[in-house]
């Protein structure tokens, strides 16, 4: 097993303005009601802040008051201090049979949800794994937590970090995953802690390259949806598909499950379509689905690149392939109505200036041909994603996770678009050689050297060739001469 990697840990916690406002308000509540309560932030927030990471998951542990009682005090204090009432209040009941031994009270303050519980210790009877809960000291509470690195407290009354197990800071620095008590005692208390320990160990000890290789194998195998199910169930999603430190817009809660549902839906559609795809195609398709819904309706290109290059350490060409697919989606979505239309109307399609003198049916072939040349063999992948995003009777962005996703209609739409491309003879358009080469263009334009003007004409000639699939090189050259005589180029 590889040795743990040393981690840079900060000496003190730096608070954001929002965190300062929250902690000040809570301390003022305690002062107002003259309670000797000591409030501490517990667990993951302390760990992440010491590592220099942003964290919005604030759990407050109270020394001598229940979470629900304290939330009530804060609610009374806010109007007296001239502050707005809480934006939301909630309670998560205890479920001892599910290893949830204590009620949690929640309150939204200054835009953040904060959880409140009391410090506690546990007593077990000989015949039951369900403990009797009672108020405990901070040290007792620290030892009943899952890992030493999650047993740290931030006492914001004294602005100090408390390491009451005596090894939380050291384990954090050395990258060790250790339970405060003997592992059997910790894991029998809550079996879910086994999975959390695996998650932290994976993040601390496994290289990004190895994670990327395993994900590649899972997704290109015959059970990619089941593999993603396990990743989500083990709470490994954000370890695997790690995002940049500052990601805009902020990832919404439950986004990992949203991605899983999309993947499941996508492979259901693949089964419907009976499309034969290579392993490489499935892999790149699947990865593009993950990245396309991680943040919003369409992800920013830099984040897609980050996931492939940094999170999964995949090859540059894999990232470029998926990015090209995403760039093509908007164009594909705009072409679908014309590709499935019986009257071939394309007047509303965005087109470049060189297409103004091309007839509507030919214009559709030109625009589709340009698009397929950009993504080559992955055009069916882009078409499949477009099928998922295309609105069919309902707003698909709202209905995409419902049972009524109209799979039959989306299968039929895919088939229509695929047949339209085949009818236009564009299946391998990227392999079609240009009728006229750069040197011949230079001769007609009387240029001494190549450059942007030649590249511009190469694109125009590609448009002409797509619009005239049976045209000859001589006809193409004649068209250049005729066009330059009408619209003389500056060269």
N, C-alpha and C positions, 0 to 999 in steps of 0.2 A: 504494500500500500504506500502511496506517495506521502511524503512528510507534509504536515500542514504548512501553509504559506503564511509568512508574517504579514500582518495587516497594520497600516498606519492608523492609529487611534488618537483622536484629539484629546487635549488635556482638559478642556471645559466645553460646555454646550453653549452654542450661540443661538439665541432665540430670534425668531422673526418678529416683526411688529405685531402680527396677528397673535402669535403665541404669547407675547408680552401682555396684550390686551386681555386674553383669556385668563392667564394666571393672575393678573392683577384683580380682575373681577371676582375670581374665586376666593382670593385672599381677603378681599374687602367684604365678601359675603360672610366669611368666618368671623371677621372682626365685628361686623354689624350685630350678629347674633351671639357674640361673646362666647364662642365655642373654642375649646382648645384642640380642635381637630388639626391634624397634620396632613396636608395633601401631598401626594407624590405621584409623579407620572411613572408608570411601570412598563417594563417589557420592551417591545420592539422599537418604540419611539426613541427610548434612551439609547439603545444599541445603534440605530441608524444615525442619530444625531452625533454620536461619538465617532462614527465612521465618516462624518461629513456629508451624509445623504439627507435629502429632503424627506420628511415623513409627515403625513396628515392624520395618522391613526393614533389619536391621543387617548390613552386609558388612564384614568385617575383612580388611585387606591387611597381610601380614606381610613384614618386610624381608629375612629370611634363612632362612625355614623354610617348607616346604609346608603347606598347610592340613591335610592328613591327619596329618602329623607333629605339628602343634600340637594338634589335637583329641586325639591320643593322650596328649600331655603333660597336657592339662587333665583328661582322664579319670583319670589317675593321681593328680593333685593333689587332686581333690575329696574322696575319703575321708580323706586325710591331714589335710584342713582341717575335718573333721567335717561336710562337706556331702553332700547326697544325690547319687548318681550321675546322670549326664545322663539326662533323660527320653527322649532319642532321639538317634541318630547316623545320618548318612547320607552317601552320596558320589554326586556327579553326575559321571560320567566325561566326559573330553574327547572331542569329535567334530569334528576339524578340517574335515572335509568339510561340516559344518553351521555353520561359523564359531564353534565352541565349542572354543577352543584350550587350555583349561586345566581340570584337574580341580578341582572345588569340594567341600570337606568341609563338612558341616552338623552342628550340635549344638544341642540344645534346652536352654537354661539359663534358670532363673528364669521359665519359661513362654514364652520367646521362641526362635524358631529363628534361629540366627546362621550366616552363611556365612563360610568362611575360605578365602582364596587367598593366594598369595605375590605380592609386587610383581613385575612382569615387563616385559620389553621384547621386541621382535619383530624378527627378521631375515627378509627375503624373498629368495628366489632369483629369477633372471630369468624362469624358466619356470613359476613356481607362485605362486598367491595364498595358499597355506597356509604360514604363517610357522614359523620355528624359534623356540621359546620358551626364554627363559632368565631367570634372576633379574635384576631391574633395580633402578634407583634409584627413589625416590618420584617424582622429576621425570619420568623416562622413562615410568613407569606413568601419570602424569597426562596426558601428551601422547598416549598411545595410546587414551585414552577417547573416548567419542562426542561430548560437548559440554563446553564450558568450565565450565558451571554444574554438571556432574556430575563434574568433575575435582578437586573440592575434597576435602581430607582433614581429618579431626579426629584429631589426635595426642593420645590420652587419657593418655599418659604425661606430657605437658607441658600438657594442657588447652588446646590452641591449635588454631586453624583454619589450615591450610596451603594457600595459593593458589599452587601451583607453576607454573601457566601464566601467572600475572601478570595475568589478566583475568577469572577466574571470579567474584569478588565483584562487580566492576564490571558484568559482563554480567548477573548476577543482579539487581542494583539497577535496571538500565536495561531489563530484560526482553528482552535480545537472545539469540537462539539461534545460537550460533557453534561451529564445530568447532575443537579445539586445533590440529590440523594442517590443511593445505589440504583442503577437503571431499572431493576425489576420493580422496585417500589414506585418509581416515577411513572413507569409505563402502565402498570396495573391500575393506577389512579385514573388515567385517561389514555386508552390505547391509541387515540389519534396522535398522541405525542410521538409515537414511533415514526409516523409519516412526516411530522414536522422535523424530526431529527434527520431523517433521510434528506428532506428538502434543503436544510441548512448545510448538511455535509456535501451534497451535490454542488451547491453554490460555492462552497469554500474549497473543495478539493479537486473537482473535475475540470479539465481544461475545456475551453470553448470549442476547440477543434474536435475533441472526442464527443462532445454533446452534438455538434453538427453532423458528425458521421453517423451517430446512432439515430438521429432524427431522419436523416436521409434514408437509412435502411428501413425504418418504421413506415415512412410515408410511401416508399416505393415498393413495399411489401403488399401482401394481399389483404391485410386488415388495417388500413390506415385510420379508419374511423375508430376502431377499438383502441388503437395505440393512442389516439388523441383523447379518448375517454379516460384512459389510465393517467395520462399527463395531467388532465384537469382534476381527477379525483385525488391524486396525490399532491395537489396544490403546487405542481411544478411548472405551470404554464409560464409564469413571469420569470422563472429562473431560466427556462429554455429560450423563450422569445423575449429576451431582455431589450428594453427600450432605452433611448438616450436619457441621460440624467434630467434634462429639461425637455419635456415633450409637450408640444401644443397641437391640438387642444388636449386637455387632460383626459386620460383614459377613463371611461365610464365604468361603474361597478357592474360586474357580471359580464364584462367584455370577453373573458376567456370562454364562458359558456356559449356566448353568441357565436364565437368563431367555431366552436365545436359543432353547434347546430348547423352552421353554414357548410361545414365540411361534410357532415352527414347528408345534408340535402344535396350537395354537389355530387356525391358518389351515387346517391339514388338516381339522380338525373343521368349520370354516366351509364348506369345500368339500363335505364330506359332507352337511351340513345343507341346503345350497343356500338359505341364508337371504339375502335381498336386503337389504343394509345400505348406508346412505349413507356417503359419505366421512367425514363428521363422526362418524358412529357408529363406523366402523372405527378412526378416529384415537383417539377417546376410549377405545374398547375396548382397543386395543393399548397405549396408555399406561397404562391401568389394570392390564394384565397385567405391564408392566415393574415398576411400583411395588408390585404385590402380592407379588412374590417377591424383591425386592431384598434383604430382610433375613431374613425368616422366613416361616412359613406364612401369616400375615397381617400386613401392615405396620401400624405405628402411623399413625393419621390425620395427625399433624403432619408426618411425613416425606413422605407423599404430597403434602401441601400444599407442602412445601419444594421437592420435585422440580419441580412445575408452576410455582410462583410464582417461585422463585429460580434453579433450575438451567436451566429452559427458558424462563422469562419469558413464560409463556402467560397468557391471560386468566383472571381470577378465576373466571368461570363454568365454564371447562374444569376447573379444580381442584375446584370444588364438585360438578360432575357426577361425576367419578371418585370423590370422597370419598363421595357419596351411594350410588354403586354398591357400594362396599366396605362401607358401613354396612348395606346391604341383604342382603349375602351370607349372614350368619349366619341371618337370618330365612328367606331362600330355601331354604337347606339344611335347615332344620327343617320346611319345608312340603313338600318334595319327596316324602317317604314318603306323605303324605296325598293329594297331587295325583295320584300314580300308583297309589293303592290302589283296589281294587275295592269295598271296603265303606265307604269314606269315613270311616274312623275318624280323629278329630282330637282325641281326649281328651288326648293328650300334648303338644299344641301350646300354647306359651305364649300366653296371651291376656289382654287388659285386663279390668278389672272390669266394664265396660259390656257385655261379651259373655256374661255368665253365664246370661241367660235366652234365648239364641239357640240353636237346634237345631244339631247337629253339622254337617250338610251346609251350612247357612247360615253357620255359623261359619267354615268353610273359605273360603267366598266372601268373607266380611268381611275376614278376615286377609290373604288374597291381594289383595283390592281395596285395602286400606290400603297394602300393600307396593308395588303397581304405581303408586299415586298418588304415592308418594315419588320414584320414579325415571322415571316416565312412559315416553317412547319408548325408553328404554334398558333396559327390562325384559328384552328378549331378550339383551342384553349380560350383565346380571347372571345370567341363567339359563345362558348359555353358560359363564361362569366357574364357576358352581355345579356344572355338569355335569363340569367338569374336577376339581373338588375332591371331588365326591361319591364315597364308597367303593363300588366295585363288585367284590365278591368278594375284593379285595385292598386293603391300605392304600394309597390313592392317593398319599399323601405320600411313601411309600417307592418306589412303582412308577412315578412320574410321568415319569421319563426313560427307562424301559425300553422295549424294542420291544413288549412285551406289555402295552400300555396299554388294550387292549380298545376300540378306536375304534368298532367296530360297536355295542357295548353302550352307549357314551356317546352315540352318534348316536341310538339308539333311545330312550334316556332323555330326551334333549332333546326329541325329537318327542312323547313322552308328556306331558311337562310343558307344552309349548307347546299341544298339543291340549286339555289339561285347562283351561288358561286361556281358550282360545277357547270351549270348551264352557260355561264359567262366564260367558261374555259380558263379559269384563273387558279386552278388547284396548285400548279407549280410555276406560277408567273415569275417568281424570283429567279428561276433558272433560265428564263428567256433571254437570249443575247441581244444587245442593241443592234439595230440594222445599220447604224452609222457610228463609227468610232470618233474619238476626240480629234484625231489628225484630220479626218475628212471634214469635220465641223470647222476646224481652223482654216482649211483650204477654201471652203465656201465663204466664210466670213473674212477671209484675207487677213488672218491674224498670224503674227510671228511667234507667239508663245501662248500657252494655255493660261488658265486662271479662272476667276469667278464667272466670267462671261461664258466660257466653254461649259462650265458646270451648269449654268442656267439653261443653256441650250440643250444639254444632255437631258435635263428634266423635261423640257418642252418636247424633245423628241420621244422620250418615254411615253409622255401623254399621247402624242400622235400615234405611236406604235400600238398603244393599248386601245385607242379609238379605232384603229385600222388593223385588226389582227391579221388580215391577209395582204397587207401592203408590202411593197418591195422596197429595197434600198434605194433604187432609182426614184421611186415616187416620194420617198422620204426626203431625199436630197432636193427634189424639185419643190417640195413644200417649204423647205428652208429658204431656198432662193426667192420663192414667191413672197414668203412672209417678210424676209429682210428687205425686199424692194418696197413693200407697203409700209413697214415699220422699221426703217433703217436703224441699226444698232450703233451706239457710240463706241468706237473701238479705235 
